[in-house]
């Protein structure tokens, strides 16, 4: 063997891996291109001493596969700081969040649920005893009428359901341009109700009861006095029974003679569906 043969043999032997328990030690595994570190395989090399590529686990700390796939909720993902917790939260919200309560499994529609919790009257259910809860409406502005023709008292109105019966109360506060100018009180109810009647009671100037009544739209049997020019108080008791049509009930008022009547803020309408 000449000197060149000896050098070639030493070079070849230097490239051979020294197997330990039949495995290539970590220190003798070659590095992989791409800047990553190749971790040892958990499998034994083949009989030729080679490790199959599929058995290698690669760790590319700087690798990005952003171009390899996309997310349907990419816009949402882009708003997150990419922590593991935020990513998990983003994935959990990947569905369309524009649904409403009506789209969920329920026997009521969204509109019906809003009606049930809205605080007003509803035909969707009745309370025990066949009636609904009491509803109050408070006048938020003064209403003046300087004529003897009946006019609407602003805000003292409500919508009644068809085929229903209501008991109605109005606690009326008014001012008058003079104690000689009394008040006329009546009501209207649309939709041809079966019954629309009412009785209004107040005090005369000497403190005796003074009352009036109606039994149809805009009917006034008599008028009631104004014992004071300010803060007069009267009470209307009424019943409304609707037909097959819904109805809008409205309090009406006027001056009994030349002068002005003012329905005051704080006057309160209270009604209840009883059948």
Secondary structure as the mmCIF struct_conf table of DSSP 4:
data_model
#
loop_
_struct_conf.conf_type_id
_struct_conf.id
_struct_conf.beg_label_comp_id
_struct_conf.beg_label_asym_id
_struct_conf.beg_label_seq_id
_struct_conf.end_label_comp_id
_struct_conf.end_label_asym_id
_struct_conf.end_label_seq_id
HELX_RH_AL_P HELX_RH_AL_P1 UNK A 3 UNK A 14
TURN_TY1_P TURN_TY1_P1 UNK A 15 UNK A 15
BEND BEND1 UNK A 16 UNK A 16
STRN STRN1 UNK A 19 UNK A 20
TURN_TY1_P TURN_TY1_P2 UNK A 21 UNK A 22
STRN STRN2 UNK A 23 UNK A 24
HELX_RH_3T_P HELX_RH_3T_P1 UNK A 26 UNK A 28
BEND BEND2 UNK A 29 UNK A 29
HELX_LH_PP_P HELX_LH_PP_P1 UNK A 30 UNK A 32
TURN_TY1_P TURN_TY1_P3 UNK A 33 UNK A 34
BEND BEND3 UNK A 35 UNK A 35
STRN STRN3 UNK A 37 UNK A 39
HELX_LH_PP_P HELX_LH_PP_P2 UNK A 40 UNK A 41
BEND BEND4 UNK A 42 UNK A 43
TURN_TY1_P TURN_TY1_P4 UNK A 47 UNK A 48
BEND BEND5 UNK A 49 UNK A 49
HELX_RH_3T_P HELX_RH_3T_P2 UNK A 53 UNK A 55
STRN STRN4 UNK A 57 UNK A 59
TURN_TY1_P TURN_TY1_P5 UNK A 61 UNK A 62
TURN_TY1_P TURN_TY1_P6 UNK A 66 UNK A 68
TURN_TY1_P TURN_TY1_P7 UNK A 72 UNK A 73
HELX_RH_AL_P HELX_RH_AL_P2 UNK A 74 UNK A 78
TURN_TY1_P TURN_TY1_P8 UNK A 79 UNK A 79
BEND BEND6 UNK A 80 UNK A 80
HELX_RH_AL_P HELX_RH_AL_P3 UNK A 84 UNK A 92
TURN_TY1_P TURN_TY1_P9 UNK A 93 UNK A 93
BEND BEND7 UNK A 95 UNK A 95
HELX_RH_3T_P HELX_RH_3T_P3 UNK A 101 UNK A 103
BEND BEND8 UNK A 104 UNK A 105
BEND BEND9 UNK A 107 UNK A 108
HELX_RH_AL_P HELX_RH_AL_P4 UNK A 110 UNK A 116
TURN_TY1_P TURN_TY1_P10 UNK A 117 UNK A 117
BEND BEND10 UNK A 118 UNK A 120
BEND BEND11 UNK A 123 UNK A 124
TURN_TY1_P TURN_TY1_P11 UNK A 128 UNK A 129
BEND BEND12 UNK A 130 UNK A 130
STRN STRN5 UNK A 135 UNK A 138
BEND BEND13 UNK A 141 UNK A 141
STRN STRN6 UNK A 143 UNK A 145
BEND BEND14 UNK A 147 UNK A 149
STRN STRN7 UNK A 151 UNK A 160
TURN_TY1_P TURN_TY1_P12 UNK A 162 UNK A 163
STRN STRN8 UNK A 165 UNK A 176
BEND BEND15 UNK A 177 UNK A 178
TURN_TY1_P TURN_TY1_P13 UNK A 179 UNK A 180
STRN STRN9 UNK A 183 UNK A 189
BEND BEND16 UNK A 190 UNK A 191
BEND BEND17 UNK A 194 UNK A 194
STRN STRN10 UNK A 195 UNK A 203
TURN_TY1_P TURN_TY1_P14 UNK A 205 UNK A 206
BEND BEND18 UNK A 207 UNK A 207
STRN STRN11 UNK A 209 UNK A 214
BEND BEND19 UNK A 215 UNK A 216
TURN_TY1_P TURN_TY1_P15 UNK A 217 UNK A 218
BEND BEND20 UNK A 221 UNK A 222
STRN STRN12 UNK A 224 UNK A 224
BEND BEND21 UNK A 227 UNK A 230
STRN STRN13 UNK A 232 UNK A 241
BEND BEND22 UNK A 244 UNK A 245
STRN STRN14 UNK A 247 UNK A 255
BEND BEND23 UNK A 256 UNK A 259
STRN STRN15 UNK A 261 UNK A 263
HELX_LH_PP_P HELX_LH_PP_P3 UNK A 264 UNK A 264
TURN_TY1_P TURN_TY1_P16 UNK A 265 UNK A 266
STRN STRN16 UNK A 268 UNK A 273
#
